[in-house]
Amino acid sequence: MSGLAERKRQLVRDELAEAALRLLARCGYAETTVDQIVGEAGVSRRTFFRYFRSKDDVVVQFLGDIGAQLCAALAGRPAHEPPSVALRQAMAVFVDACEEHPEKSLALTKLIWGTPALLGTFLERQAQWRVDIAAELGRRGGLDPAADLRPGLAAAVGLAAFDTALHRWSDTGGAESLGDLVDRAIAAVAPALDASAP
């Protein structure tokens, strides 16, 4: 497939995902239908199903994309940075996206935590992020996550800190800056994160 055709496919996929996430955030999970999504995006059902198996699949891919961006950002951090600094800077990918579109991000966060099916999807995806982050922290520190507990523990602690900040941000309706909350959460666990370095 040519580069132009692939870019066009990606553009259609992104527009469909954006329309679906907007509707899910505004209307709720149970109330949002594929017909509403295609109407919002201005495409046919056939086009929707060319890219996604279901409305759930939109959320799964969205969460997968976020995890991939987070791990790519972590891999791109300078090698000399302590794990706490590198992980916090990598989390800016997610923080910046939330703060750029706070109303949609707050609605989606509440939707995911309030919908058992979506929460299960989120936790499943986050488990994969934990594996990927542990692998990257291990690579950065010259440690094998299969033989050394430290990279896996650091990944779990870092994600728990992020979740705690995200919950506070959601619970307060965005009254506090998500970036500040993540900074405080990571600072609180920095000694544990940095203990993962050899």
Short mmCIF file of the C-alpha atoms (twelve columns), coordinates in Angstrom:
data_MODEL
# 
_entry.id   MODEL 
# 
loop_
_atom_site.group_PDB 
_atom_site.id 
_atom_site.type_symbol 
_atom_site.label_atom_id 
_atom_site.label_alt_id 
_atom_site.label_comp_id 
_atom_site.label_asym_id 
_atom_site.label_seq_id 
_atom_site.Cartn_x 
_atom_site.Cartn_y 
_atom_site.Cartn_z 
_atom_site.pdbx_PDB_model_num 
ATOM 1   C CA . MET A 1   0.000   0.000   0.000  1 
ATOM 2   C CA . SER A 2   1.400   3.407   -0.964 1 
ATOM 3   C CA . GLY A 3   2.318   5.943   1.671  1 
ATOM 4   C CA . LEU A 4   -0.457  8.270   0.494  1 
ATOM 5   C CA . ALA A 5   -3.106  5.528   0.686  1 
ATOM 6   C CA . GLU A 6   -1.914  4.552   4.157  1 
ATOM 7   C CA . ARG A 7   -2.072  8.171   5.336  1 
ATOM 8   C CA . LYS A 8   -5.620  8.454   3.983  1 
ATOM 9   C CA . ARG A 9   -6.633  5.266   5.798  1 
ATOM 10  C CA . GLN A 10  -5.103  6.586   9.013  1 
ATOM 11  C CA . LEU A 11  -6.942  9.893   8.605  1 
ATOM 12  C CA . VAL A 12  -10.302 8.118   8.184  1 
ATOM 13  C CA . ARG A 13  -9.565  5.862   11.165 1 
ATOM 14  C CA . ASP A 14  -8.614  8.869   13.312 1 
ATOM 15  C CA . GLU A 15  -11.761 10.782  12.311 1 
ATOM 16  C CA . LEU A 16  -13.948 7.766   13.119 1 
ATOM 17  C CA . ALA A 17  -12.220 7.264   16.465 1 
ATOM 18  C CA . GLU A 18  -12.583 10.952  17.331 1 
ATOM 19  C CA . ALA A 19  -16.308 10.909  16.473 1 
ATOM 20  C CA . ALA A 20  -16.838 7.726   18.508 1 
ATOM 21  C CA . LEU A 21  -14.940 8.988   21.564 1 
ATOM 22  C CA . ARG A 22  -16.772 12.327  21.405 1 
ATOM 23  C CA . LEU A 23  -20.162 10.573  21.357 1 
ATOM 24  C CA . LEU A 24  -19.207 8.072   24.053 1 
ATOM 25  C CA . ALA A 25  -18.076 10.905  26.307 1 
ATOM 26  C CA . ARG A 26  -21.188 12.979  25.632 1 
ATOM 27  C CA . CYS A 27  -23.914 10.321  25.521 1 
ATOM 28  C CA . GLY A 28  -22.557 7.400   27.542 1 
ATOM 29  C CA . TYR A 29  -21.511 3.894   26.601 1 
ATOM 30  C CA . ALA A 30  -24.870 2.101   26.467 1 
ATOM 31  C CA . GLU A 31  -26.593 5.000   24.724 1 
ATOM 32  C CA . THR A 32  -24.050 5.334   21.893 1 
ATOM 33  C CA . THR A 33  -24.675 3.230   18.789 1 
ATOM 34  C CA . VAL A 34  -22.598 2.527   15.712 1 
ATOM 35  C CA . ASP A 35  -25.278 4.301   13.655 1 
ATOM 36  C CA . GLN A 36  -24.761 7.448   15.734 1 
ATOM 37  C CA . ILE A 37  -20.993 7.189   15.323 1 
ATOM 38  C CA . VAL A 38  -21.156 6.885   11.536 1 
ATOM 39  C CA . GLY A 39  -23.666 9.743   11.428 1 
ATOM 40  C CA . GLU A 40  -21.328 11.915  13.496 1 
ATOM 41  C CA . ALA A 41  -18.352 11.009  11.287 1 
ATOM 42  C CA . GLY A 42  -20.315 11.281  8.023  1 
ATOM 43  C CA . VAL A 43  -19.384 7.807   6.775  1 
ATOM 44  C CA . SER A 44  -21.185 4.534   6.117  1 
ATOM 45  C CA . ARG A 45  -21.515 1.569   8.486  1 
ATOM 46  C CA . ARG A 46  -19.417 -0.396  6.012  1 
ATOM 47  C CA . THR A 47  -16.612 2.149   6.390  1 
ATOM 48  C CA . PHE A 48  -16.831 1.949   10.180 1 
ATOM 49  C CA . PHE A 49  -16.535 -1.846  10.149 1 
ATOM 50  C CA . ARG A 50  -13.562 -1.650  7.798  1 
ATOM 51  C CA . TYR A 51  -11.632 -0.055  10.679 1 
ATOM 52  C CA . PHE A 52  -13.323 -1.255  13.877 1 
ATOM 53  C CA . ARG A 53  -15.149 -4.432  14.918 1 
ATOM 54  C CA . SER A 54  -17.368 -2.593  17.419 1 
ATOM 55  C CA . LYS A 55  -17.624 0.587   19.475 1 
ATOM 56  C CA . ASP A 56  -15.598 -1.249  22.150 1 
ATOM 57  C CA . ASP A 57  -12.820 -1.699  19.608 1 
ATOM 58  C CA . VAL A 58  -12.538 2.086   19.268 1 
ATOM 59  C CA . VAL A 59  -11.715 2.387   22.966 1 
ATOM 60  C CA . VAL A 60  -9.340  -0.606  22.842 1 
ATOM 61  C CA . GLN A 61  -7.381  0.922   19.965 1 
ATOM 62  C CA . PHE A 62  -7.383  4.349   21.624 1 
ATOM 63  C CA . LEU A 63  -5.911  2.878   24.810 1 
ATOM 64  C CA . GLY A 64  -3.428  0.824   22.786 1 
ATOM 65  C CA . ASP A 65  -2.281  3.947   20.964 1 
ATOM 66  C CA . ILE A 66  -1.769  5.822   24.246 1 
ATOM 67  C CA . GLY A 67  0.318   2.961   25.644 1 
ATOM 68  C CA . ALA A 68  2.454   2.823   22.510 1 
ATOM 69  C CA . GLN A 69  3.018   6.593   22.635 1 
ATOM 70  C CA . LEU A 70  3.955   6.426   26.321 1 
ATOM 71  C CA . CYS A 71  6.512   3.663   25.728 1 
ATOM 72  C CA . ALA A 72  7.934   5.443   22.665 1 
ATOM 73  C CA . ALA A 73  8.291   8.641   24.692 1 
ATOM 74  C CA . LEU A 74  10.044  6.721   27.487 1 
ATOM 75  C CA . ALA A 75  12.436  5.102   24.990 1 
ATOM 76  C CA . GLY A 76  13.273  8.553   23.646 1 
ATOM 77  C CA . ARG A 77  14.306  9.999   27.018 1 
ATOM 78  C CA . PRO A 78  18.028  10.597  27.676 1 
ATOM 79  C CA . ALA A 79  19.771  7.515   29.049 1 
ATOM 80  C CA . HIS A 80  21.203  9.365   32.079 1 
ATOM 81  C CA . GLU A 81  17.782  10.396  33.458 1 
ATOM 82  C CA . PRO A 82  16.650  8.663   36.641 1 
ATOM 83  C CA . PRO A 83  13.609  6.399   36.055 1 
ATOM 84  C CA . SER A 84  11.300  8.797   37.938 1 
ATOM 85  C CA . VAL A 85  12.232  11.714  35.676 1 
ATOM 86  C CA . ALA A 86  12.112  9.697   32.451 1 
ATOM 87  C CA . LEU A 87  8.740   8.168   33.329 1 
ATOM 88  C CA . ARG A 88  7.219   11.510  34.349 1 
ATOM 89  C CA . GLN A 89  8.414   13.141  31.136 1 
ATOM 90  C CA . ALA A 90  7.014   10.250  29.089 1 
ATOM 91  C CA . MET A 91  3.647   10.641  30.826 1 
ATOM 92  C CA . ALA A 92  3.455   14.147  29.369 1 
ATOM 93  C CA . VAL A 93  2.090   12.494  26.206 1 
ATOM 94  C CA . PHE A 94  -1.087  11.587  28.081 1 
ATOM 95  C CA . VAL A 95  -1.177  14.606  30.394 1 
ATOM 96  C CA . ASP A 96  -0.868  17.067  27.505 1 
ATOM 97  C CA . ALA A 97  -3.651  15.340  25.554 1 
ATOM 98  C CA . CYS A 98  -5.957  15.476  28.595 1 
ATOM 99  C CA . GLU A 99  -5.184  19.100  29.344 1 
ATOM 100 C CA . GLU A 100 -5.616  20.104  25.694 1 
ATOM 101 C CA . HIS A 101 -9.188  18.705  25.672 1 
ATOM 102 C CA . PRO A 102 -10.166 18.671  29.365 1 
ATOM 103 C CA . GLU A 103 -13.951 18.330  28.987 1 
ATOM 104 C CA . LYS A 104 -13.726 15.364  26.618 1 
ATOM 105 C CA . SER A 105 -10.914 13.780  28.629 1 
ATOM 106 C CA . LEU A 106 -12.794 14.111  31.917 1 
ATOM 107 C CA . ALA A 107 -15.946 12.655  30.360 1 
ATOM 108 C CA . LEU A 108 -14.007 9.735   28.856 1 
ATOM 109 C CA . THR A 109 -12.171 9.062   32.122 1 
ATOM 110 C CA . LYS A 110 -15.446 8.945   34.036 1 
ATOM 111 C CA . LEU A 111 -17.017 6.823   31.306 1 
ATOM 112 C CA . ILE A 112 -14.194 4.253   31.435 1 
ATOM 113 C CA . TRP A 113 -14.223 4.001   35.231 1 
ATOM 114 C CA . GLY A 114 -18.013 3.910   35.348 1 
ATOM 115 C CA . THR A 115 -18.515 1.225   32.689 1 
ATOM 116 C CA . PRO A 116 -17.442 -2.281  33.776 1 
ATOM 117 C CA . ALA A 117 -16.738 -3.448  30.216 1 
ATOM 118 C CA . LEU A 118 -14.581 -0.425  29.465 1 
ATOM 119 C CA . LEU A 119 -12.851 -0.575  32.845 1 
ATOM 120 C CA . GLY A 120 -11.932 -4.186  32.135 1 
ATOM 121 C CA . THR A 121 -10.527 -3.129  28.759 1 
ATOM 122 C CA . PHE A 122 -8.591  -0.294  30.392 1 
ATOM 123 C CA . LEU A 123 -7.074  -2.582  33.036 1 
ATOM 124 C CA . GLU A 124 -6.179  -5.180  30.407 1 
ATOM 125 C CA . ARG A 125 -4.424  -2.550  28.309 1 
ATOM 126 C CA . GLN A 126 -2.699  -1.080  31.340 1 
ATOM 127 C CA . ALA A 127 -1.317  -4.522  32.176 1 
ATOM 128 C CA . GLN A 128 0.330   -4.539  28.745 1 
ATOM 129 C CA . TRP A 129 1.674   -1.013  29.315 1 
ATOM 130 C CA . ARG A 130 3.206   -2.270  32.557 1 
ATOM 131 C CA . VAL A 131 5.027   -5.063  30.704 1 
ATOM 132 C CA . ASP A 132 6.239   -2.678  28.008 1 
ATOM 133 C CA . ILE A 133 7.340   -0.007  30.497 1 
ATOM 134 C CA . ALA A 134 9.158   -2.631  32.574 1 
ATOM 135 C CA . ALA A 135 10.967  -3.839  29.455 1 
ATOM 136 C CA . GLU A 136 12.025  -0.280  28.603 1 
ATOM 137 C CA . LEU A 137 13.115  0.510   32.168 1 
ATOM 138 C CA . GLY A 138 15.056  -2.736  32.186 1 
ATOM 139 C CA . ARG A 139 16.726  -1.871  28.881 1 
ATOM 140 C CA . ARG A 140 17.640  1.589   30.156 1 
ATOM 141 C CA . GLY A 141 19.108  0.162   33.369 1 
ATOM 142 C CA . GLY A 142 20.713  -2.951  31.901 1 
ATOM 143 C CA . LEU A 143 18.336  -5.189  33.861 1 
ATOM 144 C CA . ASP A 144 16.331  -8.189  32.678 1 
ATOM 145 C CA . PRO A 145 12.718  -7.852  33.907 1 
ATOM 146 C CA . ALA A 146 12.385  -11.640 33.730 1 
ATOM 147 C CA . ALA A 147 15.196  -12.071 36.256 1 
ATOM 148 C CA . ASP A 148 15.049  -8.818  38.262 1 
ATOM 149 C CA . LEU A 149 11.906  -7.566  40.008 1 
ATOM 150 C CA . ARG A 150 12.909  -3.893  39.982 1 
ATOM 151 C CA . PRO A 151 11.813  -2.864  36.455 1 
ATOM 152 C CA . GLY A 152 8.383   -4.510  36.883 1 
ATOM 153 C CA . LEU A 153 7.895   -2.960  40.306 1 
ATOM 154 C CA . ALA A 154 8.918   0.467   39.015 1 
ATOM 155 C CA . ALA A 155 6.454   0.195   36.112 1 
ATOM 156 C CA . ALA A 156 3.642   -0.844  38.471 1 
ATOM 157 C CA . VAL A 157 4.438   1.927   40.975 1 
ATOM 158 C CA . GLY A 158 4.650   4.549   38.214 1 
ATOM 159 C CA . LEU A 159 1.291   3.548   36.729 1 
ATOM 160 C CA . ALA A 160 -0.321  3.435   40.185 1 
ATOM 161 C CA . ALA A 161 0.923   6.967   40.833 1 
ATOM 162 C CA . PHE A 162 -0.470  8.101   37.500 1 
ATOM 163 C CA . ASP A 163 -3.837  6.409   38.167 1 
ATOM 164 C CA . THR A 164 -4.047  8.102   41.565 1 
ATOM 165 C CA . ALA A 165 -3.438  11.516  40.001 1 
ATOM 166 C CA . LEU A 166 -5.953  10.794  37.222 1 
ATOM 167 C CA . HIS A 167 -8.601  9.737   39.759 1 
ATOM 168 C CA . ARG A 168 -8.079  12.945  41.765 1 
ATOM 169 C CA . TRP A 169 -8.280  15.024  38.576 1 
ATOM 170 C CA . SER A 170 -11.496 13.264  37.564 1 
ATOM 171 C CA . ASP A 171 -13.037 13.418  41.055 1 
ATOM 172 C CA . THR A 172 -12.453 17.174  41.267 1 
ATOM 173 C CA . GLY A 173 -13.833 17.776  37.776 1 
ATOM 174 C CA . GLY A 174 -10.478 19.062  36.589 1 
ATOM 175 C CA . ALA A 175 -10.286 21.713  39.320 1 
ATOM 176 C CA . GLU A 176 -6.632  20.809  39.862 1 
ATOM 177 C CA . SER A 177 -4.041  20.661  37.095 1 
ATOM 178 C CA . LEU A 178 -3.466  17.079  35.959 1 
ATOM 179 C CA . GLY A 179 0.174   17.904  35.286 1 
ATOM 180 C CA . ASP A 180 0.650   19.160  38.849 1 
ATOM 181 C CA . LEU A 181 -1.108  16.106  40.276 1 
ATOM 182 C CA . VAL A 182 1.086   13.743  38.248 1 
ATOM 183 C CA . ASP A 183 4.191   15.693  39.314 1 
ATOM 184 C CA . ARG A 184 3.219   15.313  42.983 1 
ATOM 185 C CA . ALA A 185 2.315   11.629  42.607 1 
ATOM 186 C CA . ILE A 186 5.569   10.751  40.848 1 
ATOM 187 C CA . ALA A 187 7.588   12.799  43.337 1 
ATOM 188 C CA . ALA A 188 5.984   10.835  46.173 1 
ATOM 189 C CA . VAL A 189 7.111   7.506   44.701 1 
ATOM 190 C CA . ALA A 190 10.380  8.682   43.119 1 
ATOM 191 C CA . PRO A 191 12.590  6.854   45.651 1 
ATOM 192 C CA . ALA A 192 10.896  3.561   44.765 1 
ATOM 193 C CA . LEU A 193 11.098  4.275   41.035 1 
ATOM 194 C CA . ASP A 194 14.733  5.246   41.186 1 
ATOM 195 C CA . ALA A 195 15.579  2.166   43.230 1 
ATOM 196 C CA . SER A 196 14.908  0.256   40.005 1 
ATOM 197 C CA . ALA A 197 18.151  1.646   38.593 1 
ATOM 198 C CA . PRO A 198 21.270  -0.452  39.193 1 
# 
